[in-house]
Structures are given as structure tokens and as C-alpha cells.
Amino acid sequence: MTEPTGPPQGWDATGTLVALRELLTTGARVNHVVARRAGISDTELVTLEHLSREQIGPAEVARRLEVSTAAATGIVDRLVSRGHVERRPHPGDRRRTELVLTASGQREVVGHLLPMFLALDRLDRSFSEEERAVVERYLRGAVAAFEQVLSAGSGGPG
């Protein structure tokens, strides 16, 4: 099997596609650097990011990270031992556990990323409503393209 030597036939490396690729590459680097600065693993940082958006349980952590429940338990145990996460009984089902981000965990997520969030907020505010609508349409389309790869992953060659 030969390795691809360039972009696929008909692919134009437009400014938007090049910028999107740079964003993805830089975003991956940001997560790695922030995790290292915080003294946690990349997967622990991703877990904190999920918990900053919503409370989920260990089984959902395993599903989202695509790791075993044993691996997810280890990730959660390390975050609990650092004081970044607390385990609490699920309010609707006492047999289940809910993970709650602590103030320390919030600082790990937001503290290192705040300068980026502020710069992105300034950038967003510099666009008109119409420009924001176009950017949002592009980004949501990019997410949909990524999701095609994710959903095809289970049925493709391997």
C-alpha cells in the first residue's frame, strides 16, 4: 500500500481549510501543554473539561474517553486524590455515583485557559452578527465532518 503524497484529488487548500487545520493542531497542543502545567494527564484534563460542562458519572467518563471502566476509575481516583473532583451519590438513583468538579478542579480548567478564553471573547465580539452566523455555520459543518469519521470508525476497515 502506498502512502498518500499530498491532498486528495480535487482538494483545494483554501485559507479556511489551512486555518482550520492549524486550529486543530494548536488546540491539541494547548490541551497537552495545559495538562503538563497542571501536573495531570491529557485524559484527566479532558475529564475535567467534561465535568466543567456537566455532572456525569464514571461510566459516562469511560464512554466519552473511549476507555475501559477500570481505566476511567483510575482517572477519577487520581482527580479525587488531587481534590479536583468529588464523588457524590446520584440524586435520582442512590446506586449511581455522580462526579462533581471542585473549586480546585475549576481552577485547573479555567485558570490555565482564561487568557485564551478572554482573547476568543474579544475576537468574537469584533464580528458582526452576520459574520458570526457565517463562522458558526462553518464550525458546525466542520464538527459534522469530524462526526462522520467518528461514526464510520466502528464499521470501517481495521
TORGU-38197 format. One line per field, with one value per residue (C-alpha): residue number from 0; residue in three letters; chain; z, x, y. Coordinates in steps of 0.05 Angstrom, whole numbers, plus 5000, padded with zeros to 4 digits. Layout:
<nodes>
vogu = (NUM ...);
loba = (Ala ...);
vextor = (A ...);
zz = (Z ...);
xx = (X ...);
yy = (Y ...);
</nodes>
This chain:
<nodes>
vogu = (0 1 2 3 4 5 6 7 8 9 10 11 12 13 14 15 16 17 18 19 20 21 22 23 24 25 26 27 28 29 30 31 32 33 34 35 36 37 38 39 40 41 42 43 44 45 46 47 48 49 50 51 52 53 54 55 56 57 58 59 60 61 62 63 64 65 66 67 68 69 70 71 72 73 74 75 76 77 78 79 80 81 82 83 84 85 86 87 88 89 90 91 92 93 94 95 96 97 98 99 100 101 102 103 104 105 106 107 108 109 110 111 112 113 114 115 116 117 118 119 120 121 122 123 124 125 126 127 128 129 130 131 132 133 134 135 136 137 138 139 140 141 142 143 144 145 146 147 148 149 150 151 152 153 154 155 156 157);
loba = (Met Thr Glu Pro Thr Gly Pro Pro Gln Gly Trp Asp Ala Thr Gly Thr Leu Val Ala Leu Arg Glu Leu Leu Thr Thr Gly Ala Arg Val Asn His Val Val Ala Arg Arg Ala Gly Ile Ser Asp Thr Glu Leu Val Thr Leu Glu His Leu Ser Arg Glu Gln Ile Gly Pro Ala Glu Val Ala Arg Arg Leu Glu Val Ser Thr Ala Ala Ala Thr Gly Ile Val Asp Arg Leu Val Ser Arg Gly His Val Glu Arg Arg Pro His Pro Gly Asp Arg Arg Arg Thr Glu Leu Val Leu Thr Ala Ser Gly Gln Arg Glu Val Val Gly His Leu Leu Pro Met Phe Leu Ala Leu Asp Arg Leu Asp Arg Ser Phe Ser Glu Glu Glu Arg Ala Val Val Glu Arg Tyr Leu Arg Gly Ala Val Ala Ala Phe Glu Gln Val Leu Ser Ala Gly Ser Gly Gly Pro Gly);
vextor = (A A A A A A A A A A A A A A A A A A A A A A A A A A A A A A A A A A A A A A A A A A A A A A A A A A A A A A A A A A A A A A A A A A A A A A A A A A A A A A A A A A A A A A A A A A A A A A A A A A A A A A A A A A A A A A A A A A A A A A A A A A A A A A A A A A A A A A A A A A A A A A A A A A A A A A A A A A A A A A);
zz = (5000 4981 5026 5001 4976 4980 4986 4954 4882 4877 4946 4948 5008 5017 5071 5113 5108 5125 5184 5209 5206 5244 5296 5307 5312 5360 5401 5411 5433 5482 5517 5524 5550 5599 5625 5635 5670 5716 5732 5704 5644 5580 5595 5665 5634 5584 5641 5679 5616 5611 5685 5676 5628 5665 5721 5695 5727 5719 5667 5624 5632 5605 5546 5528 5534 5499 5555 5599 5663 5701 5666 5679 5752 5755 5722 5770 5830 5812 5803 5870 5905 5878 5904 5834 5835 5887 5882 5906 5905 5845 5869 5829 5837 5901 5867 5819 5831 5803 5794 5815 5796 5857 5861 5853 5790 5763 5774 5736 5676 5675 5707 5653 5597 5619 5575 5514 5533 5541 5473 5440 5471 5445 5376 5377 5397 5338 5288 5266 5277 5204 5207 5270 5234 5177 5225 5266 5203 5182 5250 5258 5188 5208 5271 5227 5181 5242 5267 5201 5216 5288 5266 5210 5258 5281 5212 5171 5154 5210);
xx = (5000 5029 5027 4988 5035 4990 4919 4864 4845 4802 4823 4839 4880 4839 4855 4797 4818 4890 4867 4821 4879 4923 4868 4862 4937 4945 4884 4915 4980 4943 4910 4977 5014 4958 4956 5031 5030 4974 5012 4957 4949 4916 4857 4850 4846 4793 4754 4757 4733 4673 4657 4662 4603 4560 4559 4569 4586 4647 4613 4600 4673 4693 4646 4668 4742 4732 4769 4750 4711 4773 4815 4761 4761 4836 4829 4773 4813 4872 4828 4794 4861 4884 4820 4795 4734 4686 4643 4571 4510 4466 4405 4356 4389 4429 4463 4498 4554 4559 4625 4627 4681 4710 4736 4806 4786 4752 4816 4855 4809 4795 4859 4905 4857 4829 4876 4854 4780 4788 4823 4770 4715 4748 4754 4681 4658 4696 4650 4582 4521 4523 4597 4586 4530 4577 4632 4583 4556 4627 4647 4583 4596 4667 4640 4592 4650 4690 4630 4627 4696 4676 4612 4648 4701 4662 4645 4708 4768 4816);
yy = (5000 5067 5128 5188 5242 5302 5326 5284 5297 5359 5384 5458 5481 5545 5594 5569 5496 5513 5556 5500 5450 5499 5509 5434 5424 5483 5461 5392 5424 5470 5411 5375 5437 5456 5384 5384 5452 5428 5364 5319 5274 5295 5247 5277 5347 5323 5293 5360 5395 5348 5359 5434 5430 5378 5328 5257 5191 5146 5102 5163 5185 5116 5123 5194 5179 5111 5075 5016 5028 5006 5060 5112 5093 5104 5173 5192 5165 5209 5271 5257 5248 5316 5348 5366 5321 5294 5232 5242 5197 5209 5248 5206 5137 5123 5063 5110 5159 5229 5266 5339 5388 5423 5494 5466 5428 5490 5529 5476 5482 5556 5583 5559 5573 5641 5683 5643 5649 5725 5731 5689 5731 5795 5763 5741 5810 5840 5805 5830 5785 5766 5747 5706 5669 5650 5629 5587 5554 5536 5509 5468 5439 5422 5387 5347 5327 5303 5264 5227 5199 5182 5146 5109 5084 5024 4998 5014 4971 4958);
</nodes>
